[in-house]
Amino acid sequence: MAGGKRMFVHLIEAEDLISKFSWSSRLNGDWDFLTHLYELGRGRADNWLKANFDRLGIESTVDLEEKYF
């Protein structure tokens, strides 16, 4: 593509963790709960980086066509 810029796409998922929470958790602004979510996210991101760090800037780690279409 002339004039285009190559873009790599990455996805860190946590549906397996989030699906365990009730619908009402979306309204939970309690600091302890938010801190818990933060820690879950950090853990998932750390694991993702360990598995994919060498692919950053080289290739995408998710196939959007396969995942969403």
C-alpha positions in Angstrom: 0.0 0.0 0.0 1.6 3.2 -1.2 2.0 5.8 1.6 0.5 3.4 4.1 2.1 2.5 7.4 2.4 -1.1 8.6 0.5 -1.8 11.8 0.8 -4.7 14.1 -2.2 -5.7 16.2 -2.1 -7.3 19.6 -4.7 -8.5 22.0 -4.5 -9.4 25.7 -7.7 -11.2 26.7 -9.2 -11.9 30.1 -12.7 -13.2 29.2 -12.1 -16.3 31.3 -11.5 -14.1 34.3 -14.1 -11.4 33.7 -16.9 -13.9 32.9 -16.7 -15.1 36.6 -17.9 -11.7 37.8 -21.6 -10.9 38.2 -23.2 -8.3 36.0 -23.5 -6.0 38.9 -19.7 -5.9 39.2 -19.7 -3.4 36.4 -21.1 -0.9 38.8 -18.7 -1.8 41.6 -16.4 1.2 42.4 -15.1 -0.2 45.6 -11.3 0.5 45.8 -10.5 -3.1 46.9 -12.4 -4.5 43.9 -10.7 -2.1 41.5 -7.3 -3.0 42.9 -8.2 -6.7 42.4 -9.1 -6.0 38.7 -5.8 -4.1 38.3 -3.8 -7.0 39.7 -5.6 -9.5 37.5 -4.8 -7.3 34.5 -1.2 -6.9 35.4 -0.8 -10.6 35.8 -2.4 -11.3 32.4 -0.3 -8.6 30.8 2.9 -10.0 32.4 2.1 -13.5 31.1 1.3 -12.1 27.6 4.6 -10.2 27.5 6.5 -13.3 28.5 4.9 -15.3 25.7 4.9 -12.5 23.0 7.6 -10.0 23.7 9.8 -11.2 20.8 7.0 -10.6 18.3 6.5 -6.9 19.2 7.4 -4.7 16.3 7.7 -7.7 14.0 4.3 -9.2 13.6 0.8 -9.2 14.9 -0.2 -11.6 17.7 -3.8 -11.8 16.7 -5.5 -12.5 13.4 -8.5 -10.1 13.4 -10.1 -11.7 10.4 -10.1 -15.1 12.2 -11.1 -13.7 15.6 -13.9 -11.4 14.6 -15.1 -12.0 11.1 
